[in-house]
Amino acid sequence: MSSTVSHQRDKRSFDYAIRSGIAGGLAGCIAKTAVAPLDRVKILFQASNPDFQKYAGTWTGAYRAGLAIYRDGGARGLLQGHSATLLRIFPYAAIKFMAYDQWRALVIPDRDKETNFRRFTAGALAGMTSVTFTYPLELVRVRMAFHSRLSSSSDQTRPSFLRAMRVIYNEGSTSSPATRTTAAQIFESFPVSKFYRGFSVTMVGMIPYAGTAFLTWDFLRAHFFPVIDDHSKRPHPLANLAIGAVSGAISQTVSYPFEVVRRRMQVGGLTRPDRWLRWGETVRAVYASGGWRGFYVGLGIGYLKIIPMTAISFAVWQGGKSLLGV
């Protein structure tokens, strides 16, 4: 009993949290870099970018969309928005994994209280914690990835991180006082709120996504590598990869409709800069454009992206923690 209390006390220490966060941040960066081209194609599909809708809906569409991006902008085109991704993903992943360790120790103080509901709760709280602190960076990343050379646009400049931030900050500022909506007035009074478009649906979607991912991860590790007499066999990195892949596939399936709605709301400032898109109208717009299948546009490429990304992030997180002595 004393060794269990000591182990948990160590997990809740500041030193443990920092080391776990560093390992998680590096894991997130490595995993995101590995799937960056797929991530950009998925965002273009989800947000209904008019240049790429002709590719959506088929398994070969992602490949053809990737070729189109490469022909237009080379390798840099495939990685467009990735600088913002890395700026966001390190703190996001660091906070998420660090918060998971802390929330898990709080929600599951001993093995007698280790239930699937508590595992789910710890994962959901970890995801919500990380999103709260890093959401503006996520919005900037999506805007950068969404940009393409539309034939009707005279602006052919590739958006930089700072330029994307300026565009978001200035959205709706040119409308006349007589035509300003309530949302536009809020944006003018609190410009930082423009960086939280789609935040509510993101938070709601994070509950099933992070909760299911960590629940699956924790359950499978406990099943295949149970703790016996306060000791457990350390999983092989390949086992961590496999468990992470299963966790990613299940969590992506459960939470994907929320992600589609979130992307639409995040890029809403490009089409309706004076308005804060509401859940209801966004859901109706998605359904009107593609029926129930519209909520799963890009799911195939989502699997191609999320399965290896989650596998790599969990495996590197565990490897990093081992190297850092936690």
N, C-alpha and C positions, 0 to 999 in steps of 0.2 A: 504493500500500500504506500509506504514511504517513497519507494522509487518512482511510483506513478505520479505522486504529488510533485516530487522533485523534477520529473521530466516535463510536467505541464508548467511548472514554475519557470523552467528554462525557456519553454516555448513562448511564454508571455513576457519574457524579458526584452528590454530595448535592443540589446545586442543581437538576439535571435531574430527580432523583427527586421532590423536593418539588413542582416545577412540574407534572410529569406527574400526581402524586397529586392536586393541587388540581383540575386539569382533569378528571380521572377522577371525583372526588367530586361536582363540580358536574354532570357528565354523568349520573351515576347518579341524582341527585336530580330533575333535569328529566325523565329518562326514566320514573322510577317514578311521579312525579306525573301524567304523561300517561295512565298505565294503572292508576291506583290503584283505581277502581271494579271493573274486570275482575279485578284481583288479589284483591280481597276475595271476589268470587263464586267464583273458582277455589278458594280455600282452603276455603270452605264445602262445595263439591262434593267436593274431595279427602278432606277429613276426615270426610265422611259426616254432616254436621250434620243431625239429623232434621227440622228445619224446611225444609230445602231439597233433600232427596233427590228429591222429586217433580218438581223442575225438571231434574235431571241427566239426561244421555243424549240430549238433542236440541239442535239448533243454536239453537232459539228459547228453550231453557231458561235460558240466560244472561241474555237480555233480560228474561224474565219474573221471574227471580230478582232482577235489578237493580231492577225495578219494585216488587217486594215489599219489598225493603230500603228503597227510597226512600219508599214509603208508610208504613213503620214508623218511619223515623228521618230522613227528608229527606236533603239532601245530606251532612249529617254522618254519616248511616248508611253511605253509599257510601264515605266516607273513613275509616270507623272503623278504627283501628289504623295510620293513615297517619303520625301523629306519631312512633310507634315506628319506622315504616318509614324516615322521614327521618333519625332519630337513628342508625339502623343503616346506611342505604344510603350516606351520605357516607363514613364510614370504610371500609365494605366496598368500595365502588367505587374509592375513592382507593387503598386498599391493593392491590386487584386489578390495576388498570391500572399503578400504580407498580411492583408486583412483576413484572408481565408484562415491562415494559421491562427490569428488572434481570435476571430469569431468562433472558429471550431473549438478552441480551448475553452471559450466562454460558454458556448451552447452545449458542448459535450465535455463536461468536467471530468468524467471518468467513463470507463468502458461499459458500465451498467446502463448508462444513458445514451449509448450509441445506437440511435435508430435512424432509419432512412429519412424520416421527416426532419430530424435535427441536422442530418448531413445536408439535405436540401436547403434548409434555412441558413446554415452557415455559408453555403455557396452563393445563395441569392443575396445575402447581406454583403458578402465580399464584392460581388459584381456591382451592386448598387453604390457601394462606397467608392469604388474606383471611377465609376461613371460620373458621379457628382463632382469630383475634382478635375476631371479631364475632358468633359464634354465639349467645351469650346474648341479644343484642338481637333476633336473628331469632326466637328462641323466644317472647319477649315479644310481638313483633309478630303472630305466628301466633295466640297465645292471644287477643289483643285482637280480631283479625279473626274468629275462630271464634265468639265470644260472640254469641248472639242471644236474643231474648225468647221463650224456650220457655214454652209454656203451663203446664208443670209446675213452673216455677221461680218462687220467690217473690222472687228478687233481680232487680229490674228496672233496676238501676243500670248505666249504660254504663261499662265498665271503662276506667280511666285507666292510663297507663303505670306509675305507681308502684303502683297497686292491683294490676295484673296481676303485677308483680314480687313483691309481698307474698304474693299467693295462691300463686305458684309456690314461693316460699321456705318457706311453711308447709305445703305439701302433705305429707300423711302424718304430720304431727306429733301428731295427736290419736289415733292408733292405740295400743292398749294394748301393753305390752312383750311379752305372751304371744303376740300375733298378728302381731308384726312380722316381715316377711320379711328376708332378707339384704339385699335392695336398700333396704328401709326403714331398716335399721340404717346402711347406707352413707350414705343421704340425711341421716340425723340427725347422723352424724359429720362429713360433708362436705356441708353444705347447698348449696354452690355447684354441686355435681354435678347438682342438679335443673334447672339452667339448660342442661344438655347432653343432655337427652332427644332421642334421634334423631341425635346427633352422628356416630356411626359410619357410619350409612347416608348422611348428608349428605356426609361426606368421600368415601365411595366413589362416590356419585352425582356429586360435583363433578368427578371425574376425566374421565368422558366429556363432561360438560356444558361445562366451561370449556376442556378440551382440544380438543374438536371446534369450539367457537365460535372460539377463537383460531386453530386450524389453518385453518379455512375462510376466516376474515378475512385471515390472512397469505397463504394460497395465492392467493386471488382478487386481492388487491392486487398480489402479485408477478407474476401472470399478465397482468393488464390494465395494470399500471403498473410494468414491469420497471426495475431499476436498470441503467443503461448508463454506464460510465466514472464510477462513483461518483455519478451524478446520476439522478434519476427525476422524472418529471412529477408534480406534486402533484395528487391526485385532486380532482375537483369534489365539493362537499358532497353532491350528489345521488348521486354514485357511492359515496361512503362510506355513505349511507343504504341504497342497494340492496345493497351487499356485507354490511352489518350485518344487513339483513333476512334474507338467505339464511343467514348464519351462525346467526342465532337460530332459524330454522326447523329446520335440520339438528340443532343441538345439543339443542333441545327434544325432538325425536323420539327421539333416542338415549338421553336420560337420564330421560325422563318416568316410567317405572315406579319408579325410585329416588325420585323426588319424591313420588309417591303414598304409598309406604311411609313416607317421612320425615314427611309431614304426620300420618299416623296415629300415629306414635310421639311426635311433638311434642305432640299433644293428649291423649296417653294419661294424663297426670296428672290430667285432669278426670274420667276414669272409673275409673282404677286408680291413685290417688295413692301407694299404698304399694309399687308395683311399677315396675320398669324393663322396659318392653315389649321383648321380644326380636325379632330379625329374623324368625326362623322363624314364630313365632306371628302376627306382624303380616302377613307374606306370606300365610299360610294364611287369616287373617281377610279379607284383601282378596279372595283367590281365592274363598272361600266365599260372599262377598256378591255377587260379580259375575262370577266366572270370569276368563278372561284379559282380558276387556274391563274388568274392575275396575281393572286397572293403567293404564288409559288414560282413566279417568273425568275429564272436564274438559279433555281434550287439545284439543278444538276451541277452547274459551275460552283455553286455554294458548297456542295459535297467535295468537289475536286479541291476546293480551297480549304475548307474548314477541317476536313479529316486530317490531312498532313499537318496543318498549322497547329491544331490542338495536340496532335501526337507529339510534334516536335517541342511545343512549348512545355507540356507536362514533363517530358523526358529530360529536356535541358534544365528545367527548374529543379528536378530531383538531382540531376548530376551536379548542378551548380551548388545546391545546398550541401551535397556531400563534399565537394571541393572546399567549401567555405566552413566546413566543420559543424554544420547544423543538421 
